[in-house]
Amino acid sequence: MHFLYRNLYSTDMVILSASARTISVTDATARGVAGLIKDAEAGADIIVSRRGKPVAAVVSTRQLEELRTLEGDLRDAALVIVRAATDTGLRGSLDEAISAFGFSRVELEAELDADLAAGRE
């Protein structure tokens, strides 16, 4: 989550810059894959549109990895927020949790012992 905090309060966090260039599918075809890749490697944000609607973006692998990391961090943050908002403070034992799923500790231990005896881990 360090990445999330670092970027939430940083002016460096940009998913697509305000100067992102939008080009049509026709123009992208004319530019060619090699040209689009060269632009993305240079840090350009390229949006490809069809009939005026954005349909794709060409990004560098560095930016894609940053987006994937940010997505994971945002999922973690959302989970923390939901847990904090819904936590009643009540805690239960492991046996209560096992029982809630319709099992008993004895049943689970017997199943584990059988799996280990059969060579399954």
C-alpha positions, 0 to 999 in steps of 0.5 A: 500500500506504500505505492498508493499513499506515495501516489495519492499525495504526489503530483506525479500520479497521472493515469493519462495526462491532460495532454493525451493525444487522441487519434482515430483508428484510421490515423493509428493505422497510418501511423503504424504499430512501430510508430505508436510503440515509439510514441508510447516508449517516449511517454506519450499518452495515446488514445485511439477513437472510433467514431469519436469514442475512445476504444483503446489506449497505447501505453508503455509497459512501465505505465501498464505495470504502474496501473496494475500496481495502483489497481491492487493498492486501490483494491487493498484500500477499498477492503480496509475501508469496507472492513473499518466501516462494517466491523462490529468489534465482535470476535469469534473463535476458530471453532465458531467459524468452523461450525458456521461452515457446518464442520467440526474441528474433529472432522477437519483434523481427521480429513487432514490426517487421511490426506497426509496418510495418502501422501496428499498435502 
